[in-house]
């Protein structure tokens, strides 16, 4: 109920600045319906987990121009999963009213905002919460209630965001794969802010394109999207309650294009985030590297990109990420043919240990409206020790050591 009231308030705020219009409901509709199957070669590590999973998802986007400068976008999403009740979920990705003028753009509602330039992790991407039950790569996000203002000028674009409602991160259930051995007590979520999920967060970002350079500078203050966990005893037993601290984060993105080279950098400085020993210590993190593309290889239409990125976190072994001192190597192959066949391979190697993660993504079109994809994630040489026993970030992926999988997906676009 409080969410509905809050969303209504957001739309009301936006409507104060827009003219009255006659609304007709000639919507433009597009979307996709997909079926997905995940095959896990190894047996589950924990009791109650299913061996394999099948699911389908539906996402529809409705867009309507209410007037020459006012538009409404509505994008609901739903997934049904055969094994994990938590992965069976729905979300409003977008429900957004946007007023576009010559000197500014004003929006209100639920929206998805993406920041970042690198391939493996997006340190600066902090507006939307991660939808972790969709995928482990952090690319899938929940819709975020907001009021936004974008002001373009000759010297760049300034974006302002007010974020009055917090979205909690999603986690797999007891029957799902790719989960921790200790249950997550989502009903016992803890907030540092006395306002809980209704803390008013805010962010500002400046972006500019200068010849071959693209620059982004951002600052965020509010409830952090990345939770720490507190051991608790609930009626269902011992579990981990997500704890969301209040943080400040300043970030920078750089991208430079020169001939076949694409250089990338993301860096952040964050205050207020607990480390693995629950200490509140400021830290910095960065990821960067390059992608070099060989065009028309062997006289064909195909392009081959070589990817090299480094990942660093100043918290080292106390970081709440597995990528505190790693290197990523890979390639991207695009055949540029009628079927739009593509292949991406990435190997993320920890510098101080033998643990590595391998991801493979391949896709191609079938006809005008269908697309098939194969993905794989391999957790190699992961130590068989619990994170909460070792208090070492190298153990973060330990509970996933038997969860390497291959995923098959068929999607129909309309």
ABEGO torsion letter per residue (X at the ends): XAAAAAAAAAAAAAAAABBBBBBBABBBBBEBBBBBBBBBABBBABBGBBABBBBBBBBBBBBBBABAABBBBBBBBBBBBAABAAABBBBBABBBBBBBBAABBBBBEBBBBBBEABAABBAABAABBBBAAABAAGABBBBBBBBBBBBBBAAEBBBBBBBABBBBBBBBBAABBGBBABBBBAAABBBABAAEAABBBBBBBBBBBBEABBBBBBBBBEBBABBBBBBBBBAAEBBBBBBBBBBBBBBBBBBBBBEABBBBBBBBBBBGBBBAAGBBBBBBBBBBEBBBBBBGBGGBABBBBBBBBBBBBAAEAABABABABBBBBBBBBBAGBAAGBBBBBBBBBBAABABBBBBBBBBBBBEAABBBBBBBBBBBGBBBBBAAAAGBAAAAAAAAAAABBBBBBBBBBX
